[in-house]
């Protein structure tokens, strides 16, 4: 999880972004990652439809607009460059409900997990500027989106596809 991948990779645009934000890992890699998470959240606007599943990281770096997978790809690229093993996580984000009860619906989401000495793998969600919690439902991990797309296949002839998901999240209560 240290090697570049199709969507999480070094580039001159990434180097320019890092320099413009004065980003560096510092002595404490986890503290550096938390600061990076916040900086990405502040630097980009979450706007669905501005990128596609195969958009390179240069697009979000140039326009400063994207979606969760773009935030995750940029964060993974930077953390790997800092020597932090980082995996891309595809899953769902349940709604923020204070009561912690009942049935909710969730939406597809992406974030990263970095490996840090001591605590191990820590989930970081730069889109929402939070550490991952019980609302983050992990479905698959890989190096980037290309490793874990929700569907994969081959079309023969003229065809189109549109992914639509519906997830129902049920919180179980303990009978203890």
MODELLER restraints for C-alpha pairs under 7 A, 6 or more apart:
rsr = mdl.restraints
at = mdl.atoms
rsr.add(forms.Gaussian(group=physical.xy_distance, feature=features.Distance(at['CA:1:A'], at['CA:85:A']), mean=4.79, stdev=0.5))
rsr.add(forms.Gaussian(group=physical.xy_distance, feature=features.Distance(at['CA:1:A'], at['CA:86:A']), mean=5.23, stdev=0.5))
rsr.add(forms.Gaussian(group=physical.xy_distance, feature=features.Distance(at['CA:1:A'], at['CA:87:A']), mean=5.86, stdev=0.5))
rsr.add(forms.Gaussian(group=physical.xy_distance, feature=features.Distance(at['CA:1:A'], at['CA:143:A']), mean=6.34, stdev=0.5))
rsr.add(forms.Gaussian(group=physical.xy_distance, feature=features.Distance(at['CA:2:A'], at['CA:80:A']), mean=5.06, stdev=0.5))
rsr.add(forms.Gaussian(group=physical.xy_distance, feature=features.Distance(at['CA:2:A'], at['CA:83:A']), mean=6.68, stdev=0.5))
rsr.add(forms.Gaussian(group=physical.xy_distance, feature=features.Distance(at['CA:2:A'], at['CA:84:A']), mean=6.80, stdev=0.5))
rsr.add(forms.Gaussian(group=physical.xy_distance, feature=features.Distance(at['CA:2:A'], at['CA:85:A']), mean=4.87, stdev=0.5))
rsr.add(forms.Gaussian(group=physical.xy_distance, feature=features.Distance(at['CA:2:A'], at['CA:86:A']), mean=6.51, stdev=0.5))
rsr.add(forms.Gaussian(group=physical.xy_distance, feature=features.Distance(at['CA:5:A'], at['CA:143:A']), mean=6.25, stdev=0.5))
rsr.add(forms.Gaussian(group=physical.xy_distance, feature=features.Distance(at['CA:5:A'], at['CA:144:A']), mean=6.73, stdev=0.5))
rsr.add(forms.Gaussian(group=physical.xy_distance, feature=features.Distance(at['CA:7:A'], at['CA:56:A']), mean=5.98, stdev=0.5))
rsr.add(forms.Gaussian(group=physical.xy_distance, feature=features.Distance(at['CA:7:A'], at['CA:57:A']), mean=6.52, stdev=0.5))
rsr.add(forms.Gaussian(group=physical.xy_distance, feature=features.Distance(at['CA:7:A'], at['CA:73:A']), mean=6.17, stdev=0.5))
rsr.add(forms.Gaussian(group=physical.xy_distance, feature=features.Distance(at['CA:7:A'], at['CA:144:A']), mean=6.09, stdev=0.5))
rsr.add(forms.Gaussian(group=physical.xy_distance, feature=features.Distance(at['CA:8:A'], at['CA:73:A']), mean=4.85, stdev=0.5))
rsr.add(forms.Gaussian(group=physical.xy_distance, feature=features.Distance(at['CA:8:A'], at['CA:74:A']), mean=6.43, stdev=0.5))
rsr.add(forms.Gaussian(group=physical.xy_distance, feature=features.Distance(at['CA:8:A'], at['CA:76:A']), mean=6.02, stdev=0.5))
rsr.add(forms.Gaussian(group=physical.xy_distance, feature=features.Distance(at['CA:8:A'], at['CA:77:A']), mean=4.73, stdev=0.5))
rsr.add(forms.Gaussian(group=physical.xy_distance, feature=features.Distance(at['CA:8:A'], at['CA:144:A']), mean=6.25, stdev=0.5))
rsr.add(forms.Gaussian(group=physical.xy_distance, feature=features.Distance(at['CA:9:A'], at['CA:77:A']), mean=5.15, stdev=0.5))
rsr.add(forms.Gaussian(group=physical.xy_distance, feature=features.Distance(at['CA:10:A'], at['CA:77:A']), mean=6.29, stdev=0.5))
rsr.add(forms.Gaussian(group=physical.xy_distance, feature=features.Distance(at['CA:13:A'], at['CA:58:A']), mean=6.03, stdev=0.5))
rsr.add(forms.Gaussian(group=physical.xy_distance, feature=features.Distance(at['CA:13:A'], at['CA:61:A']), mean=6.75, stdev=0.5))
rsr.add(forms.Gaussian(group=physical.xy_distance, feature=features.Distance(at['CA:24:A'], at['CA:32:A']), mean=6.80, stdev=0.5))
rsr.add(forms.Gaussian(group=physical.xy_distance, feature=features.Distance(at['CA:25:A'], at['CA:32:A']), mean=4.59, stdev=0.5))
rsr.add(forms.Gaussian(group=physical.xy_distance, feature=features.Distance(at['CA:25:A'], at['CA:33:A']), mean=6.99, stdev=0.5))
rsr.add(forms.Gaussian(group=physical.xy_distance, feature=features.Distance(at['CA:25:A'], at['CA:82:A']), mean=6.34, stdev=0.5))
rsr.add(forms.Gaussian(group=physical.xy_distance, feature=features.Distance(at['CA:26:A'], at['CA:32:A']), mean=5.97, stdev=0.5))
rsr.add(forms.Gaussian(group=physical.xy_distance, feature=features.Distance(at['CA:30:A'], at['CA:116:A']), mean=6.47, stdev=0.5))
rsr.add(forms.Gaussian(group=physical.xy_distance, feature=features.Distance(at['CA:37:A'], at['CA:124:A']), mean=6.98, stdev=0.5))
rsr.add(forms.Gaussian(group=physical.xy_distance, feature=features.Distance(at['CA:37:A'], at['CA:126:A']), mean=4.64, stdev=0.5))
rsr.add(forms.Gaussian(group=physical.xy_distance, feature=features.Distance(at['CA:37:A'], at['CA:129:A']), mean=5.95, stdev=0.5))
rsr.add(forms.Gaussian(group=physical.xy_distance, feature=features.Distance(at['CA:38:A'], at['CA:126:A']), mean=6.52, stdev=0.5))
rsr.add(forms.Gaussian(group=physical.xy_distance, feature=features.Distance(at['CA:38:A'], at['CA:129:A']), mean=5.44, stdev=0.5))
rsr.add(forms.Gaussian(group=physical.xy_distance, feature=features.Distance(at['CA:40:A'], at['CA:71:A']), mean=6.92, stdev=0.5))
rsr.add(forms.Gaussian(group=physical.xy_distance, feature=features.Distance(at['CA:40:A'], at['CA:126:A']), mean=6.08, stdev=0.5))
rsr.add(forms.Gaussian(group=physical.xy_distance, feature=features.Distance(at['CA:41:A'], at['CA:126:A']), mean=5.38, stdev=0.5))
rsr.add(forms.Gaussian(group=physical.xy_distance, feature=features.Distance(at['CA:41:A'], at['CA:127:A']), mean=5.54, stdev=0.5))
rsr.add(forms.Gaussian(group=physical.xy_distance, feature=features.Distance(at['CA:41:A'], at['CA:128:A']), mean=6.70, stdev=0.5))
rsr.add(forms.Gaussian(group=physical.xy_distance, feature=features.Distance(at['CA:41:A'], at['CA:129:A']), mean=5.77, stdev=0.5))
rsr.add(forms.Gaussian(group=physical.xy_distance, feature=features.Distance(at['CA:43:A'], at['CA:64:A']), mean=6.66, stdev=0.5))
rsr.add(forms.Gaussian(group=physical.xy_distance, feature=features.Distance(at['CA:44:A'], at['CA:64:A']), mean=4.61, stdev=0.5))
rsr.add(forms.Gaussian(group=physical.xy_distance, feature=features.Distance(at['CA:44:A'], at['CA:65:A']), mean=5.41, stdev=0.5))
rsr.add(forms.Gaussian(group=physical.xy_distance, feature=features.Distance(at['CA:45:A'], at['CA:64:A']), mean=6.16, stdev=0.5))
rsr.add(forms.Gaussian(group=physical.xy_distance, feature=features.Distance(at['CA:45:A'], at['CA:65:A']), mean=4.74, stdev=0.5))
rsr.add(forms.Gaussian(group=physical.xy_distance, feature=features.Distance(at['CA:45:A'], at['CA:66:A']), mean=6.48, stdev=0.5))
rsr.add(forms.Gaussian(group=physical.xy_distance, feature=features.Distance(at['CA:46:A'], at['CA:65:A']), mean=5.93, stdev=0.5))
rsr.add(forms.Gaussian(group=physical.xy_distance, feature=features.Distance(at['CA:46:A'], at['CA:66:A']), mean=5.33, stdev=0.5))
rsr.add(forms.Gaussian(group=physical.xy_distance, feature=features.Distance(at['CA:46:A'], at['CA:67:A']), mean=5.31, stdev=0.5))
rsr.add(forms.Gaussian(group=physical.xy_distance, feature=features.Distance(at['CA:47:A'], at['CA:65:A']), mean=6.00, stdev=0.5))
rsr.add(forms.Gaussian(group=physical.xy_distance, feature=features.Distance(at['CA:47:A'], at['CA:66:A']), mean=5.50, stdev=0.5))
rsr.add(forms.Gaussian(group=physical.xy_distance, feature=features.Distance(at['CA:47:A'], at['CA:67:A']), mean=6.14, stdev=0.5))
rsr.add(forms.Gaussian(group=physical.xy_distance, feature=features.Distance(at['CA:48:A'], at['CA:66:A']), mean=6.60, stdev=0.5))
rsr.add(forms.Gaussian(group=physical.xy_distance, feature=features.Distance(at['CA:48:A'], at['CA:67:A']), mean=5.84, stdev=0.5))
rsr.add(forms.Gaussian(group=physical.xy_distance, feature=features.Distance(at['CA:50:A'], at['CA:65:A']), mean=6.52, stdev=0.5))
rsr.add(forms.Gaussian(group=physical.xy_distance, feature=features.Distance(at['CA:50:A'], at['CA:66:A']), mean=5.65, stdev=0.5))
rsr.add(forms.Gaussian(group=physical.xy_distance, feature=features.Distance(at['CA:51:A'], at['CA:66:A']), mean=5.74, stdev=0.5))
rsr.add(forms.Gaussian(group=physical.xy_distance, feature=features.Distance(at['CA:57:A'], at['CA:70:A']), mean=6.55, stdev=0.5))
rsr.add(forms.Gaussian(group=physical.xy_distance, feature=features.Distance(at['CA:57:A'], at['CA:73:A']), mean=6.81, stdev=0.5))
rsr.add(forms.Gaussian(group=physical.xy_distance, feature=features.Distance(at['CA:57:A'], at['CA:74:A']), mean=6.38, stdev=0.5))
rsr.add(forms.Gaussian(group=physical.xy_distance, feature=features.Distance(at['CA:60:A'], at['CA:66:A']), mean=5.57, stdev=0.5))
rsr.add(forms.Gaussian(group=physical.xy_distance, feature=features.Distance(at['CA:60:A'], at['CA:70:A']), mean=6.64, stdev=0.5))
rsr.add(forms.Gaussian(group=physical.xy_distance, feature=features.Distance(at['CA:68:A'], at['CA:109:A']), mean=6.29, stdev=0.5))
rsr.add(forms.Gaussian(group=physical.xy_distance, feature=features.Distance(at['CA:68:A'], at['CA:110:A']), mean=5.46, stdev=0.5))
rsr.add(forms.Gaussian(group=physical.xy_distance, feature=features.Distance(at['CA:68:A'], at['CA:111:A']), mean=6.89, stdev=0.5))
rsr.add(forms.Gaussian(group=physical.xy_distance, feature=features.Distance(at['CA:68:A'], at['CA:127:A']), mean=5.58, stdev=0.5))
rsr.add(forms.Gaussian(group=physical.xy_distance, feature=features.Distance(at['CA:69:A'], at['CA:110:A']), mean=5.31, stdev=0.5))
rsr.add(forms.Gaussian(group=physical.xy_distance, feature=features.Distance(at['CA:71:A'], at['CA:126:A']), mean=6.21, stdev=0.5))
rsr.add(forms.Gaussian(group=physical.xy_distance, feature=features.Distance(at['CA:71:A'], at['CA:127:A']), mean=6.18, stdev=0.5))
rsr.add(forms.Gaussian(group=physical.xy_distance, feature=features.Distance(at['CA:72:A'], at['CA:88:A']), mean=6.72, stdev=0.5))
rsr.add(forms.Gaussian(group=physical.xy_distance, feature=features.Distance(at['CA:72:A'], at['CA:110:A']), mean=6.52, stdev=0.5))
rsr.add(forms.Gaussian(group=physical.xy_distance, feature=features.Distance(at['CA:72:A'], at['CA:111:A']), mean=5.11, stdev=0.5))
rsr.add(forms.Gaussian(group=physical.xy_distance, feature=features.Distance(at['CA:72:A'], at['CA:112:A']), mean=5.77, stdev=0.5))
rsr.add(forms.Gaussian(group=physical.xy_distance, feature=features.Distance(at['CA:72:A'], at['CA:126:A']), mean=6.90, stdev=0.5))
rsr.add(forms.Gaussian(group=physical.xy_distance, feature=features.Distance(at['CA:73:A'], at['CA:144:A']), mean=6.65, stdev=0.5))
rsr.add(forms.Gaussian(group=physical.xy_distance, feature=features.Distance(at['CA:76:A'], at['CA:86:A']), mean=5.73, stdev=0.5))
rsr.add(forms.Gaussian(group=physical.xy_distance, feature=features.Distance(at['CA:76:A'], at['CA:87:A']), mean=6.97, stdev=0.5))
rsr.add(forms.Gaussian(group=physical.xy_distance, feature=features.Distance(at['CA:76:A'], at['CA:112:A']), mean=6.62, stdev=0.5))
rsr.add(forms.Gaussian(group=physical.xy_distance, feature=features.Distance(at['CA:79:A'], at['CA:86:A']), mean=6.63, stdev=0.5))
rsr.add(forms.Gaussian(group=physical.xy_distance, feature=features.Distance(at['CA:80:A'], at['CA:86:A']), mean=6.14, stdev=0.5))
rsr.add(forms.Gaussian(group=physical.xy_distance, feature=features.Distance(at['CA:84:A'], at['CA:114:A']), mean=6.32, stdev=0.5))
rsr.add(forms.Gaussian(group=physical.xy_distance, feature=features.Distance(at['CA:84:A'], at['CA:115:A']), mean=6.28, stdev=0.5))
rsr.add(forms.Gaussian(group=physical.xy_distance, feature=features.Distance(at['CA:85:A'], at['CA:114:A']), mean=5.71, stdev=0.5))
rsr.add(forms.Gaussian(group=physical.xy_distance, feature=features.Distance(at['CA:85:A'], at['CA:115:A']), mean=5.46, stdev=0.5))
rsr.add(forms.Gaussian(group=physical.xy_distance, feature=features.Distance(at['CA:86:A'], at['CA:112:A']), mean=6.62, stdev=0.5))
rsr.add(forms.Gaussian(group=physical.xy_distance, feature=features.Distance(at['CA:86:A'], at['CA:113:A']), mean=5.61, stdev=0.5))
rsr.add(forms.Gaussian(group=physical.xy_distance, feature=features.Distance(at['CA:86:A'], at['CA:114:A']), mean=4.38, stdev=0.5))
rsr.add(forms.Gaussian(group=physical.xy_distance, feature=features.Distance(at['CA:86:A'], at['CA:115:A']), mean=6.45, stdev=0.5))
rsr.add(forms.Gaussian(group=physical.xy_distance, feature=features.Distance(at['CA:87:A'], at['CA:112:A']), mean=5.62, stdev=0.5))
rsr.add(forms.Gaussian(group=physical.xy_distance, feature=features.Distance(at['CA:87:A'], at['CA:113:A']), mean=5.33, stdev=0.5))
rsr.add(forms.Gaussian(group=physical.xy_distance, feature=features.Distance(at['CA:87:A'], at['CA:114:A']), mean=6.52, stdev=0.5))
rsr.add(forms.Gaussian(group=physical.xy_distance, feature=features.Distance(at['CA:87:A'], at['CA:141:A']), mean=6.33, stdev=0.5))
rsr.add(forms.Gaussian(group=physical.xy_distance, feature=features.Distance(at['CA:87:A'], at['CA:142:A']), mean=5.69, stdev=0.5))
rsr.add(forms.Gaussian(group=physical.xy_distance, feature=features.Distance(at['CA:87:A'], at['CA:143:A']), mean=5.31, stdev=0.5))
rsr.add(forms.Gaussian(group=physical.xy_distance, feature=features.Distance(at['CA:88:A'], at['CA:111:A']), mean=6.17, stdev=0.5))
rsr.add(forms.Gaussian(group=physical.xy_distance, feature=features.Distance(at['CA:88:A'], at['CA:112:A']), mean=4.67, stdev=0.5))
rsr.add(forms.Gaussian(group=physical.xy_distance, feature=features.Distance(at['CA:88:A'], at['CA:113:A']), mean=6.63, stdev=0.5))
rsr.add(forms.Gaussian(group=physical.xy_distance, feature=features.Distance(at['CA:88:A'], at['CA:141:A']), mean=5.59, stdev=0.5))
rsr.add(forms.Gaussian(group=physical.xy_distance, feature=features.Distance(at['CA:88:A'], at['CA:142:A']), mean=5.32, stdev=0.5))
rsr.add(forms.Gaussian(group=physical.xy_distance, feature=features.Distance(at['CA:88:A'], at['CA:143:A']), mean=5.41, stdev=0.5))
rsr.add(forms.Gaussian(group=physical.xy_distance, feature=features.Distance(at['CA:88:A'], at['CA:144:A']), mean=5.03, stdev=0.5))
rsr.add(forms.Gaussian(group=physical.xy_distance, feature=features.Distance(at['CA:89:A'], at['CA:110:A']), mean=5.47, stdev=0.5))
rsr.add(forms.Gaussian(group=physical.xy_distance, feature=features.Distance(at['CA:89:A'], at['CA:111:A']), mean=5.26, stdev=0.5))
rsr.add(forms.Gaussian(group=physical.xy_distance, feature=features.Distance(at['CA:89:A'], at['CA:112:A']), mean=5.42, stdev=0.5))
rsr.add(forms.Gaussian(group=physical.xy_distance, feature=features.Distance(at['CA:89:A'], at['CA:138:A']), mean=6.59, stdev=0.5))
rsr.add(forms.Gaussian(group=physical.xy_distance, feature=features.Distance(at['CA:89:A'], at['CA:140:A']), mean=5.92, stdev=0.5))
rsr.add(forms.Gaussian(group=physical.xy_distance, feature=features.Distance(at['CA:89:A'], at['CA:141:A']), mean=4.55, stdev=0.5))
rsr.add(forms.Gaussian(group=physical.xy_distance, feature=features.Distance(at['CA:89:A'], at['CA:142:A']), mean=6.66, stdev=0.5))
rsr.add(forms.Gaussian(group=physical.xy_distance, feature=features.Distance(at['CA:90:A'], at['CA:109:A']), mean=6.14, stdev=0.5))
rsr.add(forms.Gaussian(group=physical.xy_distance, feature=features.Distance(at['CA:90:A'], at['CA:110:A']), mean=4.66, stdev=0.5))
rsr.add(forms.Gaussian(group=physical.xy_distance, feature=features.Distance(at['CA:90:A'], at['CA:111:A']), mean=6.88, stdev=0.5))
rsr.add(forms.Gaussian(group=physical.xy_distance, feature=features.Distance(at['CA:90:A'], at['CA:138:A']), mean=6.21, stdev=0.5))
rsr.add(forms.Gaussian(group=physical.xy_distance, feature=features.Distance(at['CA:90:A'], at['CA:139:A']), mean=5.81, stdev=0.5))
rsr.add(forms.Gaussian(group=physical.xy_distance, feature=features.Distance(at['CA:90:A'], at['CA:140:A']), mean=5.29, stdev=0.5))
rsr.add(forms.Gaussian(group=physical.xy_distance, feature=features.Distance(at['CA:90:A'], at['CA:141:A']), mean=6.23, stdev=0.5))
rsr.add(forms.Gaussian(group=physical.xy_distance, feature=features.Distance(at['CA:90:A'], at['CA:148:A']), mean=6.85, stdev=0.5))
rsr.add(forms.Gaussian(group=physical.xy_distance, feature=features.Distance(at['CA:91:A'], at['CA:108:A']), mean=5.75, stdev=0.5))
rsr.add(forms.Gaussian(group=physical.xy_distance, feature=features.Distance(at['CA:91:A'], at['CA:109:A']), mean=5.33, stdev=0.5))
rsr.add(forms.Gaussian(group=physical.xy_distance, feature=features.Distance(at['CA:91:A'], at['CA:110:A']), mean=6.07, stdev=0.5))
rsr.add(forms.Gaussian(group=physical.xy_distance, feature=features.Distance(at['CA:91:A'], at['CA:137:A']), mean=5.43, stdev=0.5))
rsr.add(forms.Gaussian(group=physical.xy_distance, feature=features.Distance(at['CA:91:A'], at['CA:138:A']), mean=4.52, stdev=0.5))
rsr.add(forms.Gaussian(group=physical.xy_distance, feature=features.Distance(at['CA:91:A'], at['CA:139:A']), mean=4.63, stdev=0.5))
rsr.add(forms.Gaussian(group=physical.xy_distance, feature=features.Distance(at['CA:91:A'], at['CA:140:A']), mean=6.63, stdev=0.5))
rsr.add(forms.Gaussian(group=physical.xy_distance, feature=features.Distance(at['CA:92:A'], at['CA:106:A']), mean=5.94, stdev=0.5))
rsr.add(forms.Gaussian(group=physical.xy_distance, feature=features.Distance(at['CA:92:A'], at['CA:107:A']), mean=5.30, stdev=0.5))
rsr.add(forms.Gaussian(group=physical.xy_distance, feature=features.Distance(at['CA:92:A'], at['CA:108:A']), mean=4.29, stdev=0.5))
rsr.add(forms.Gaussian(group=physical.xy_distance, feature=features.Distance(at['CA:92:A'], at['CA:109:A']), mean=4.88, stdev=0.5))
rsr.add(forms.Gaussian(group=physical.xy_distance, feature=features.Distance(at['CA:92:A'], at['CA:136:A']), mean=5.99, stdev=0.5))
rsr.add(forms.Gaussian(group=physical.xy_distance, feature=features.Distance(at['CA:92:A'], at['CA:137:A']), mean=5.07, stdev=0.5))
rsr.add(forms.Gaussian(group=physical.xy_distance, feature=features.Distance(at['CA:92:A'], at['CA:138:A']), mean=6.69, stdev=0.5))
rsr.add(forms.Gaussian(group=physical.xy_distance, feature=features.Distance(at['CA:93:A'], at['CA:106:A']), mean=5.33, stdev=0.5))
rsr.add(forms.Gaussian(group=physical.xy_distance, feature=features.Distance(at['CA:93:A'], at['CA:107:A']), mean=5.53, stdev=0.5))
rsr.add(forms.Gaussian(group=physical.xy_distance, feature=features.Distance(at['CA:93:A'], at['CA:108:A']), mean=6.33, stdev=0.5))
rsr.add(forms.Gaussian(group=physical.xy_distance, feature=features.Distance(at['CA:93:A'], at['CA:109:A']), mean=5.84, stdev=0.5))
rsr.add(forms.Gaussian(group=physical.xy_distance, feature=features.Distance(at['CA:93:A'], at['CA:135:A']), mean=5.50, stdev=0.5))
rsr.add(forms.Gaussian(group=physical.xy_distance, feature=features.Distance(at['CA:93:A'], at['CA:136:A']), mean=4.84, stdev=0.5))
rsr.add(forms.Gaussian(group=physical.xy_distance, feature=features.Distance(at['CA:93:A'], at['CA:137:A']), mean=6.18, stdev=0.5))
rsr.add(forms.Gaussian(group=physical.xy_distance, feature=features.Distance(at['CA:94:A'], at['CA:104:A']), mean=6.93, stdev=0.5))
rsr.add(forms.Gaussian(group=physical.xy_distance, feature=features.Distance(at['CA:94:A'], at['CA:105:A']), mean=6.31, stdev=0.5))
rsr.add(forms.Gaussian(group=physical.xy_distance, feature=features.Distance(at['CA:94:A'], at['CA:106:A']), mean=4.25, stdev=0.5))
rsr.add(forms.Gaussian(group=physical.xy_distance, feature=features.Distance(at['CA:94:A'], at['CA:107:A']), mean=6.74, stdev=0.5))
rsr.add(forms.Gaussian(group=physical.xy_distance, feature=features.Distance(at['CA:94:A'], at['CA:135:A']), mean=4.77, stdev=0.5))
rsr.add(forms.Gaussian(group=physical.xy_distance, feature=features.Distance(at['CA:94:A'], at['CA:136:A']), mean=6.55, stdev=0.5))
rsr.add(forms.Gaussian(group=physical.xy_distance, feature=features.Distance(at['CA:95:A'], at['CA:104:A']), mean=6.93, stdev=0.5))
rsr.add(forms.Gaussian(group=physical.xy_distance, feature=features.Distance(at['CA:95:A'], at['CA:106:A']), mean=6.20, stdev=0.5))
rsr.add(forms.Gaussian(group=physical.xy_distance, feature=features.Distance(at['CA:95:A'], at['CA:135:A']), mean=6.91, stdev=0.5))
rsr.add(forms.Gaussian(group=physical.xy_distance, feature=features.Distance(at['CA:101:A'], at['CA:171:A']), mean=6.12, stdev=0.5))
rsr.add(forms.Gaussian(group=physical.xy_distance, feature=features.Distance(at['CA:102:A'], at['CA:170:A']), mean=6.14, stdev=0.5))
rsr.add(forms.Gaussian(group=physical.xy_distance, feature=features.Distance(at['CA:102:A'], at['CA:171:A']), mean=5.89, stdev=0.5))
rsr.add(forms.Gaussian(group=physical.xy_distance, feature=features.Distance(at['CA:103:A'], at['CA:168:A']), mean=6.87, stdev=0.5))
rsr.add(forms.Gaussian(group=physical.xy_distance, feature=features.Distance(at['CA:103:A'], at['CA:169:A']), mean=5.67, stdev=0.5))
rsr.add(forms.Gaussian(group=physical.xy_distance, feature=features.Distance(at['CA:103:A'], at['CA:170:A']), mean=4.55, stdev=0.5))
rsr.add(forms.Gaussian(group=physical.xy_distance, feature=features.Distance(at['CA:103:A'], at['CA:171:A']), mean=6.51, stdev=0.5))
rsr.add(forms.Gaussian(group=physical.xy_distance, feature=features.Distance(at['CA:104:A'], at['CA:168:A']), mean=5.92, stdev=0.5))
rsr.add(forms.Gaussian(group=physical.xy_distance, feature=features.Distance(at['CA:104:A'], at['CA:169:A']), mean=5.19, stdev=0.5))
rsr.add(forms.Gaussian(group=physical.xy_distance, feature=features.Distance(at['CA:104:A'], at['CA:170:A']), mean=6.51, stdev=0.5))
rsr.add(forms.Gaussian(group=physical.xy_distance, feature=features.Distance(at['CA:105:A'], at['CA:167:A']), mean=5.51, stdev=0.5))
rsr.add(forms.Gaussian(group=physical.xy_distance, feature=features.Distance(at['CA:105:A'], at['CA:168:A']), mean=4.59, stdev=0.5))
rsr.add(forms.Gaussian(group=physical.xy_distance, feature=features.Distance(at['CA:105:A'], at['CA:169:A']), mean=5.68, stdev=0.5))
rsr.add(forms.Gaussian(group=physical.xy_distance, feature=features.Distance(at['CA:106:A'], at['CA:167:A']), mean=5.45, stdev=0.5))
rsr.add(forms.Gaussian(group=physical.xy_distance, feature=features.Distance(at['CA:106:A'], at['CA:168:A']), mean=6.48, stdev=0.5))
rsr.add(forms.Gaussian(group=physical.xy_distance, feature=features.Distance(at['CA:106:A'], at['CA:169:A']), mean=6.79, stdev=0.5))
rsr.add(forms.Gaussian(group=physical.xy_distance, feature=features.Distance(at['CA:107:A'], at['CA:167:A']), mean=6.90, stdev=0.5))
rsr.add(forms.Gaussian(group=physical.xy_distance, feature=features.Distance(at['CA:111:A'], at['CA:124:A']), mean=6.17, stdev=0.5))
rsr.add(forms.Gaussian(group=physical.xy_distance, feature=features.Distance(at['CA:111:A'], at['CA:125:A']), mean=4.88, stdev=0.5))
rsr.add(forms.Gaussian(group=physical.xy_distance, feature=features.Distance(at['CA:111:A'], at['CA:126:A']), mean=6.96, stdev=0.5))
rsr.add(forms.Gaussian(group=physical.xy_distance, feature=features.Distance(at['CA:112:A'], at['CA:123:A']), mean=5.82, stdev=0.5))
rsr.add(forms.Gaussian(group=physical.xy_distance, feature=features.Distance(at['CA:112:A'], at['CA:124:A']), mean=5.43, stdev=0.5))
rsr.add(forms.Gaussian(group=physical.xy_distance, feature=features.Distance(at['CA:112:A'], at['CA:125:A']), mean=6.52, stdev=0.5))
rsr.add(forms.Gaussian(group=physical.xy_distance, feature=features.Distance(at['CA:113:A'], at['CA:121:A']), mean=5.88, stdev=0.5))
rsr.add(forms.Gaussian(group=physical.xy_distance, feature=features.Distance(at['CA:113:A'], at['CA:122:A']), mean=5.20, stdev=0.5))
rsr.add(forms.Gaussian(group=physical.xy_distance, feature=features.Distance(at['CA:113:A'], at['CA:123:A']), mean=4.22, stdev=0.5))
rsr.add(forms.Gaussian(group=physical.xy_distance, feature=features.Distance(at['CA:113:A'], at['CA:124:A']), mean=5.86, stdev=0.5))
rsr.add(forms.Gaussian(group=physical.xy_distance, feature=features.Distance(at['CA:114:A'], at['CA:121:A']), mean=5.37, stdev=0.5))
rsr.add(forms.Gaussian(group=physical.xy_distance, feature=features.Distance(at['CA:114:A'], at['CA:122:A']), mean=5.43, stdev=0.5))
rsr.add(forms.Gaussian(group=physical.xy_distance, feature=features.Distance(at['CA:114:A'], at['CA:123:A']), mean=6.63, stdev=0.5))
rsr.add(forms.Gaussian(group=physical.xy_distance, feature=features.Distance(at['CA:115:A'], at['CA:121:A']), mean=4.27, stdev=0.5))
rsr.add(forms.Gaussian(group=physical.xy_distance, feature=features.Distance(at['CA:115:A'], at['CA:122:A']), mean=6.34, stdev=0.5))
rsr.add(forms.Gaussian(group=physical.xy_distance, feature=features.Distance(at['CA:123:A'], at['CA:131:A']), mean=5.81, stdev=0.5))
rsr.add(forms.Gaussian(group=physical.xy_distance, feature=features.Distance(at['CA:123:A'], at['CA:132:A']), mean=4.85, stdev=0.5))
rsr.add(forms.Gaussian(group=physical.xy_distance, feature=features.Distance(at['CA:124:A'], at['CA:130:A']), mean=6.37, stdev=0.5))
rsr.add(forms.Gaussian(group=physical.xy_distance, feature=features.Distance(at['CA:124:A'], at['CA:131:A']), mean=4.77, stdev=0.5))
rsr.add(forms.Gaussian(group=physical.xy_distance, feature=features.Distance(at['CA:124:A'], at['CA:132:A']), mean=5.63, stdev=0.5))
rsr.add(forms.Gaussian(group=physical.xy_distance, feature=features.Distance(at['CA:125:A'], at['CA:131:A']), mean=5.93, stdev=0.5))
rsr.add(forms.Gaussian(group=physical.xy_distance, feature=features.Distance(at['CA:125:A'], at['CA:132:A']), mean=6.16, stdev=0.5))
rsr.add(forms.Gaussian(group=physical.xy_distance, feature=features.Distance(at['CA:140:A'], at['CA:148:A']), mean=6.19, stdev=0.5))
rsr.add(forms.Gaussian(group=physical.xy_distance, feature=features.Distance(at['CA:141:A'], at['CA:148:A']), mean=6.59, stdev=0.5))
rsr.add(forms.Gaussian(group=physical.xy_distance, feature=features.Distance(at['CA:142:A'], at['CA:148:A']), mean=6.06, stdev=0.5))
